[in-house]
Amino acid sequence: MKQPCRLLAAFLLMAGICVCDSADAAEVEVVIGGLMAAEGGSWTPESSPLDSPFGVAFSSDNAMWIVELEGGRVHRRTAAGVLTLAGGATEQAYAGDGGSLLQARFNGMHNCAVLPNDDLLIADSWNHVVRRVDARTSVVSTLAGTGAPGFRGDGDHAREAEFNFVMCITLTPKADRLQIADLKNRRIREVHLGTGIVRTIAGNGKRGVPEDGAMAAESPLVDPRAVAENSTGTVYVLERGGHAIRAVSPDGRIRTVAGTGKAGFRDGAALQAQFGSPKHLCVGPDGIVYVADDQNGAIRAWNPATGQVRTVLGRSSGDPAIRLRNPHGVTWHQGWLYVLDMGNNRILRVRE
């Protein structure tokens, strides 16, 4: 179901409600879900087919894969808009390897990614593993991790490595490596998909704010929640408790590029801007970094070229009618920014 929201701005103006400047207007559609009463509709989050959607990724046929955190399920939505339950269940477990996705069980999935051959990768967070779903057979296997929490395996094969809360997985632009936000190990780790070898690219396991210019793999991190690499090899790390974006340059050095480190809500110059427990990020084709700013109920954008942070959606930006609640995931696909409005059990998309 798709519902254009932009026309609501005219309605709000007629009702005497202030709306954002037209220069800030965006085209917004509800992909799964609807508009709530406060937004001019009658839909309720309780009526959604989704339960705490946290991440999406797209296959080559433009089908959308959706993973749920609390719901424990994997859904597939075709390009024509048909939504089906593909696997998983509300029962939380680490089960189903060697069998079909329909029989598999997961525990706290946070996001997903799709390989060039259309295999689906899932961050099975509280099982401390990355799972793989074969595109041809739907058979599930474990790509990385043993299922036990811990830290080991750098320099060895991913299947023998240990992770501790796999919070976010992201393919590099060439899809030759899988980057993992290894939350409780306070590290960003990377699996080379050709060799299966694991290495750490940021974080030394200690909690702290990294010093600008220091070697990333020798530096502390606060709590890395998400990771994404841009087209030139810079790796962005999002820290929820650190309320900041860090950048690891191709030479391995880290620096803070956005956020003051204190919770708040402020647009403007990146190092004076404030975030509120941000949870996920992605990089658009123009190099802009989009952030799901959880506690602020907003989608933010940092432009490395201008050094500015702005609000794309939420808090009267983009479409003044939209009310986001605990947005989690952001994914760029074919000119649209997809937004996981987790607290409202729905998925929207934005085009500016």
Secondary structure as GFF3:
##gff-version 3
##sequence-region A 1 352
A	DSSP	beta_strand	3	4	.	.	.	ID=ss1
A	DSSP	alpha_helix	8	14	.	.	.	ID=ss2
A	DSSP	three_ten_helix	22	24	.	.	.	ID=ss3
A	DSSP	beta_strand	27	32	.	.	.	ID=ss4
A	DSSP	three_ten_helix	37	39	.	.	.	ID=ss5
A	DSSP	three_ten_helix	45	47	.	.	.	ID=ss6
A	DSSP	beta_strand	53	58	.	.	.	ID=ss7
A	DSSP	beta_strand	64	68	.	.	.	ID=ss8
A	DSSP	beta_strand	73	77	.	.	.	ID=ss9
A	DSSP	beta_strand	83	88	.	.	.	ID=ss10
A	DSSP	three_ten_helix	101	103	.	.	.	ID=ss11
A	DSSP	beta_strand	109	114	.	.	.	ID=ss12
A	DSSP	beta_strand	120	124	.	.	.	ID=ss13
A	DSSP	three_ten_helix	125	127	.	.	.	ID=ss14
A	DSSP	beta_strand	129	133	.	.	.	ID=ss15
A	DSSP	beta_strand	140	144	.	.	.	ID=ss16
A	DSSP	three_ten_helix	158	160	.	.	.	ID=ss17
A	DSSP	beta_strand	166	171	.	.	.	ID=ss18
A	DSSP	beta_strand	177	182	.	.	.	ID=ss19
A	DSSP	three_ten_helix	183	185	.	.	.	ID=ss20
A	DSSP	beta_strand	187	192	.	.	.	ID=ss21
A	DSSP	beta_strand	198	202	.	.	.	ID=ss22
A	DSSP	beta_strand	214	215	.	.	.	ID=ss23
A	DSSP	three_ten_helix	216	218	.	.	.	ID=ss24
A	DSSP	beta_strand	224	229	.	.	.	ID=ss25
A	DSSP	beta_strand	235	239	.	.	.	ID=ss26
A	DSSP	beta_strand	244	248	.	.	.	ID=ss27
A	DSSP	beta_strand	253	258	.	.	.	ID=ss28
A	DSSP	beta_strand	268	269	.	.	.	ID=ss29
A	DSSP	three_ten_helix	270	272	.	.	.	ID=ss30
A	DSSP	beta_strand	280	283	.	.	.	ID=ss31
A	DSSP	beta_strand	289	293	.	.	.	ID=ss32
A	DSSP	beta_strand	298	303	.	.	.	ID=ss33
A	DSSP	beta_strand	308	313	.	.	.	ID=ss34
A	DSSP	beta_strand	327	333	.	.	.	ID=ss35
A	DSSP	beta_strand	336	341	.	.	.	ID=ss36
A	DSSP	three_ten_helix	342	344	.	.	.	ID=ss37
A	DSSP	beta_strand	346	351	.	.	.	ID=ss38
###
